[in-house]
Each structure stands twice: as C-alpha cells, then as structure tokens.
Amino acid sequence: MKRVELLGMPVNIGLTGSDVVAALATGPLLIGYLNPFAWAVSGNQARFASQLSALDVVTCDGVAIQRALRRLHGQQTPIISLDYSGIAREYLQFFRQNTLDVCLVGGQLETVRTASRSLREAFPGLEISGAFPGYGDGPESATQYILANQPAVVLAGMGMGLQEPFLLHLREKGWRGRGICVGAFLDRLADPGLDYPEWSKRLNVRFLGNLARRPGYYLKRYGLDYWPFYKQYVFHLLGRSDSSS
C-alpha cells in the first residue's frame, strides 16, 4: 500500500474499500483515516502526525483530501467513508463471516449500548463481545478488558486525536487484533438523525448532507476547525511556507 505525506500528514493512496478489507484478512493491523480536521488536532497535539503515521493504513476521508491528493500528488484516491453505504458494511460483513468478535469503544455509555444493539439487529450473528464509553473511566476499563480477553476487533469511536493513541497503546501492551478508528460512526448508529441523508450518500457529497442536517455545527466544523488545513493547502499552492501561527 503506497503512502504519501499530504502537507505533513500520512495517507495511503489508491486504496479502494476492497483493498482495505483484503488487508484485514491478512491479520492484525490498525486502520485510521485522514480528513481536514487532522491539521487542527496536530496543532494541539504535537505527536499526532507521528501517531497517525504509526497506523498500518490511513484512508482518504472526504472530498477535500481527495482533491488535495489529486492536485498535489497526481493521485485519484477513492473516499472511504464510515457509514453503511461506505466501508462500514464491508467491515462488519467481513467480521461476521469470519466469526471475529468486536469490541466497541466510544461515545457516552448509552450511545455505545445503543450502537451495540443496532449492530446486532443489522448483522445477526455478529458477536459484540464488549461495549465501553469513550470518555471518563471508559477507555481504562476497555483497555483492561481488551488486554485480558483479546477480542479480534476493536472499533474506536473516540474522536480524532484520542482513538489513534488508544489503539497504539493497546498494541504496545500486547493486544494483537484489528483496530479501526471509526470517528462518529457509533454516534450515528445510536442516533440515525445524525447520519448523512441518503441523497448525499448517493451523490457522494456527504459534507453537504451534514450542512443540511446540522448547519450550525458543520459551519463551524468546515470553517474554523478545517481552517488550518485550508491555510496550509493555499500556502503550498502559492509556493510559500506557512511560518505564521
């Protein structure tokens, strides 16, 4: 899997969903994703870029990353989105077919419990062996459980900047499973109102679907939170180094 640096952040290029599922079949690995929020996280967490680099696979998440890869690296890389019309269904079908038990970590306690029920209903036979909140004492309890019971899969939906070091810590402590950063996927499972509208999935413009559903939240997200990415991208196109804070 070829990897490049996009404005200082790692991402694997040319990957399709089938490629990522095939990688899961080879054995333990850790999968993350790159979207424009990564640059804001990196601004607050000095080690974030290196933690993202330490994951085995980093997928392209979002139109902005896809277009930047095409413009700066000449690569057409598919967007791999974590929803049922994207890669999530392929992941979950693979886990069920291969009888791999799944541990969920993320969200509030009721969120992760509801997400667990939703997955069991949508994928009968899928084994959810553990479900832990991603806040408070949840990650510590999850770590103890995972190291003691060695579930085959951990889906970490703790938010960018938290889920990556969590999975790396599990690996460092001896867990040998498949770990996937899933961001807000567990929240969307628990509350379908947070999911992308179907039209935005069909047209592959999920960002517009987000704006239509929650304009206040996503105007801030796409404007303020994504600004460090936009700034670096524009400076790069202009042939200048971004030396300002």
N, C-alpha and C positions, 0 to 999 in steps of 0.2 A: 504494500500500500504506500503510494508515494505521498510524502508530506512536504509542505512548504511553510514558510513563515509569511503571514499576511500582516504587514505593519507591526511586526514583533510578536504576533500570536500564531501558534501552530494550528494547522488544519490539514487533514488528508484530502487529496483532490481526486476527482474522477470516480469517487465511490458511488455505487448505487445501493439501494436497500438490500438487494440480493447479495451484494458483496459483504455487507456488514453481517448479515445473517450467516453467510458462509464462514466468516471469521469466528462467529460464536460457536460453530460446530467444531472448531479446532481445539477448543479447551479454554482454560481460564484467560480472561482478558478484561480490561477496563475500557469503557466507552464513554466519551464526553462529546460535547458539541461546542461550536463557536458561533456566537451571534454578536451583534454590536455592543451589547451590554458588557462584554468581556473587558473592554478598554476602561470602562468606569470602575469595574471591580479591581482591575490591575492598578488603577490609580490609588486605591485604598489599601490594597494588599500586595506588597512588593513581591511576594513569592508566587502570585497567582499564575503568571505566564509559565514558570517552570513546573508548577503543579499540573497545569493543563498539558504541558509537553510530556510529562511522565505517564500520561494515559496512553494506552496502546492505539486507540482510534479516536480521532476528533473529527466529527462530521460537520458539514456545512449546514447551518441553521438560519435560513432567512434570505430574502431577496437581496438585501444589501451586501451580505457576504458573498453570495453567488456572483453578483455583478462586479464586486471588487476583485474577485479571483479572475474573472474573465478579463477585466481591464488591466490588472497589474501582472498577471501570470499567464494570460492567454489560455486559461483552462475553463472548460464548461463543466461545472460540477453540480450534480443534482442536489436539490434541497432535500434533506432527510428530516421530516417533521415527526414529532412525537404525538401523534393522535391516531385514531382508528383508521383514518383514510391515508395515513402515512406509514411509518415504520413500526409503530407500536403493535399493530395487529400481527405483523410478521414475527416480531419478537415473541409475543405471547403464544402464538400458534407453535412456534419452534419449542418453547419451554414445555408446552403441554404434550406435544408429540414425542418429546424426548424425556418425559417424566422428570423434569428439572424443577425442584421446589423453589419457590420465590419468597423472598422476604422484602417487605415494603418499609421504607423509612422516609418520612416526610410529612409536612403539614401538621395540623393540630391532631389530637387524639381522635376526635370524632371524624375528622377528614380521612385519616388513614383507615379507620374502621369501615367507613362508608365505601371508600375506594376498594377495599378488600372484598366487600360484598358484591360490588359492581363487577369486579373481575371474575368472581366465581360464577355469577349469573351469565356473563357474556362468554365465558370459556369453561363450560362444565368439564370437570376432570383436572383443571389446573390446580395444583397444590399451592396454597398460600400458607407457608409454614410460620410466618411471623409478620406482625404489623406494628410499627413503632412510630410515634410522633417524631418530627424532625427538630423539635425545639425543647428547651428545658433539659430534663434528665433523659429525654428520649434517645438521643444519639449514644449516650453512655450505656444505657440499658440494651440498645440494639447491638452495640459493639460486643458486649459480654455474651449476648445470645448467639451472635453470628460466629464468634470465635469458638464457642463451646459446641455449637450444633452444625457448623459448616454448611449452611444452605447453599444450593448450587447457584442461585442468582440473588443479587441484591439490586433492587430498583431504588435509587437515592433521589428523592424529590425535595431537596433541602434548599434549592436555590443556588445559582452560580456563585462560587466562592466558598461555599460550605460543603457541597456534595462531592467535589473533586478531592479535597484533602481527606474527607471522611473515607472514601473508597481507597485512597492510597494508604491511609493508616491501617485499614483492615488488611490490605495486602502485606504491609510491613510486619504486622503482628501474626501473620501466618495463615490468613484466610486465602483459599485457593479457588475462588469461584469466579463467576461472571458478574461484573458490576457495571451498571448502566446509569448514567446521570439522566434523569427524566424531567428535571425542572418542575413546571406547574402541572404535569400530566396527572398526578394524583389528585390535585385540587379540581381539575376538570372532570375527573371520574366521579368525585364526590358531589360536584355541583355542575350539572350539564349546562346551566346558564352561563358558565364561564368558557365553554367550549367555542371553537370557531364556528360561525354559521356555515351551513353546508355549501352555500354558493361560493364562499371564499375558499373552501377546500377544492371545489371543482375547478375554479379559475386559478388556483394556486396563488392567491393574494390574501393569505391569512392575516396579514397586517391590516388590511382594510376591514376585514371581518372583526378584528379586535377593536378598531376605531369605532365601528358601527355599534358594537355591543357596549363598550365601556370608554366613551370618548375622553372623559376627564383623566382617567388613569393612563390611558395609552398615549394621549397627547404629551403628558409628562415623560412617559417611558421613551417614546420615539424622539422627543425633542431634547429634554435635559439629560436623561440617562444615556442616550446614544450620542450625545454631543462629542465626547472625547474621541469616539471612532470617526465621526464625520470630520472633525478638525484634523486628525492625523491623515485621513484619506485625502482631503483637499490640499494640505501642505505637501503631501507626497506628489500629487498630480502637478502641483506648481513647482516641483523641484526644490522645495525648501525643507529644512529640518525644523521640526516643531520644538523650539527651545523654550517656549513660554509655558507657564504653568496653567 
